[in-house]
């Protein structure tokens, strides 16, 4: 695969959030605003690129039996650097992200790229992979955060969008709002992928038979309703 394809795969075909569905804990927790999204995304990108570079450089010297502990120690080193720098120079953002900065250590995106890619590839291509996956993760967080912030506060990066007459939808900055926005974006990207695949004459990454209507439970429930055998709730006395 070319360097360009390695870089852009994190934006669409292997997007950490919308394709691989990884790193959902910080995604759902910190994306109450676009600013939080870009802060968490850039912090994760720094850790991802640096840990990929170190692991790719020493991969031939790490015994297979201790590779996971070695990866975690490497990642934790760069997470500590990020934590201290953000606390010193971006204190308000650091306080807003809170515990989720140290938890970058166990972010499955970073550990997954170390195990699946950096430990098996050269230094240069591992850095490119880290940049692509990191920027794809950052853009995804910013998009989710911006949507939630606009609907929940009427602002983007703390800049008013609709004016004082806008009545904010509080649900969107609460935990249920994170699930709603993520689900809608996942569905939208799946539909776009299906349409692009159909136009190109190739098999889509997301197949139509994987939708809710093809679920065995859905079909059984639908058939019971059509035959009039669906159980009814007891009437209140």
N, C-alpha and C positions, 0 to 999 in steps of 0.2 A: 504494500500500500504506500502511496506517495506521502510526502510530508504534509502537503496541503490537505489531503483526505484525513490524515491522522489528526490534524488540528480541528477541522470543521465537524468531525463526527460527534463531538460533544455538544454541538449546537442543535442537532436534530436526530440523526439515526441512533446515537448512543447517549442522548441527553440524560444526565444522571437522575433527574426528577421525573420527566415526562416519558422517558423510554425505559430506563433501568429501574425506575421507582426506588431509588436509594436516597438516603439522607433525609427522610421525611420528618424526623424528629425536629431538627432545627428549621426545616421548611415550614412546618405548621406552627411552630412556636414563636419565631422571631419576625415573621413577615407581616406584622401589624402596620408597617410603614415601608416605603421604598428605601428610606435611609438605612433602616435596619437590614434590609435585604442586601444592599450593596456592601454594607460593612461586614456582614457575615460571609458574603460571597468572596470578597477580596481577601479576607483573612484565611478562608479555606483554600483559596487559590494559591496564596503564598505557601501555605503548609504543603499543599499537594505538589507544587512544582519543586520545592526544595527537598522534600522527602523522596520524590521520584528520582531526582538527580543523585542524591546520596546513595540510595538503594541500588540504582543502576550502576553506580561506580564501584560498589563493593560487593555486588551480587555473587561474584565468583569466590569470595572469601567467607561468605556466611554459610555455616553448616546447615543442611536442610532441616535438621531436628530443632534448631533454635531460630529459624527464620522469622516466625511470627513475633516472638519476643523482641528480636532485633528490629523488626519493622516498627513495632509499637514504641520502642525507646527512641528511634530516629524521629518518628512523628511527634512524640511528646516533647522532644527538644525544640522543634520549631513552633509547636503550639505554645510553649512557655515563652519563647521570644515574642510571638504575636500578642500574647496576653499582657506581658509587661509593657510593650510598646504602646498598645492601645490604651492601657490604663494610664500611662504617662502623658500621651499626646492627644488622645481622643477619649477623655475620661467619661463624658456624658454618653457617648456611644457604647463604651465599655460597660458602663452601668446598665444601659438599656438591654444589651445582649446577655449580660449576667453570666450564669453558669454555662451557657451554651458555647462560650469560647473555650473553656477547658475541655468540654465534651467533644471538641473537634478531634481529640485523640482517638476516640472510638467511632468516629464517623465512618460508616461502611464504604463511602465513596473513596476515601483516601487509603484506607487499608486494602480495599479491593483492588485499586489501581496498583498499589505496591506489590500485591501478591500475583495479580493476573497479568500485569504489563511490565512494570519497572524491573522486576526480578528476572525478566526473560529477554529484555531488550537493551539496546545500547543507550548511552547517556543522552545523546542528542534527541533521539526519537522519544525517549521517556520524558524529557522536558517539554517537547511539543505536545505529547499526550496530556501532561499535567496542565499546560496552558489551555488547551482546548476543552478539557473536561471542567477545569476551574471556571473559565469564562462562561461556558454553557450553564454551569450551576449558578453563577452570579446573575446572569441574565434572567434565568428562571425565577430566582428569588426576588429580583427587582420587579418583574412583571406581576408576580403574585402580590408582593407588598404594595405596589402602586395601585392595583385594582382594589385591594382591601382598604387602603388609605383613602382613595377617592370616594368609595361608597360609604366608608365608615366615618370619615372625618371631613370629606369635601376638600381635601388638599392633596398635593403631590410634592414630596420633599418639603413639607410644611408650608407650601405656597397655596393660598386659597384658589380653588378652581371655579366653584359655582357661586361664590359670594355669600353674604350673610343670610340670604333667603333660603339656602339649602338646608333641608332637614336631614341630618346624617342617619344612615342605617347602622345602628349600633351593632347589630348582629355580625356585621362583616369584620369587625376588629376583635370579636370574641372567638373562642376556639371553633364553634360550628362554622363560622365564616371561612376559616382556613380550609376546612374540608370541602365546603361548597365550591369555593373558587378553584381549588386543586382539581376537584372532580370535573368541573366544567371545562377547564383547560385541557385535562387529559382527554376528555371526550372530543373536544374540538381538534386537537392534534391527531387523534385517531381517525377522525373523519377526513381531515386533509390528507393524511397518509394513504387512506383507502382510495380517495379520488386521484391522487398523483400516481399511485400504482396502477389503477385501471387505465389511465390515459397512456402510461408508459408500457402497458401490456405485460406487467410483471406481478408476481404474487405480493400482496401487501403485507407489511409487518403485522398488522392487526386484521384478522380475518372476520368477515361478516358473521360466520357461524359462532363466533365467540361473544356475541351480544347477549343481552338478557333474554330475548325471545327464543334463543336456542338452548337455554338452560333446561335441564330435565325437570327441575322443580317447577319452573315457570310453565312448562308445557303441561305437566300433570295438574297443576292448579287451574290452568285455563280449560283443560278438558273436563275437570270436575264441574266447573261453572257452566260449561256448555251443556252438560248432561243433567244439570240440576242437582248434583250430588255434593256440592260444596257445603261444608258444615256451617250452620248459622249460630250467631251469638245468642245466648239465652236472654229472653226478655226480662227486663227489670220488673219486680213485683211492686 
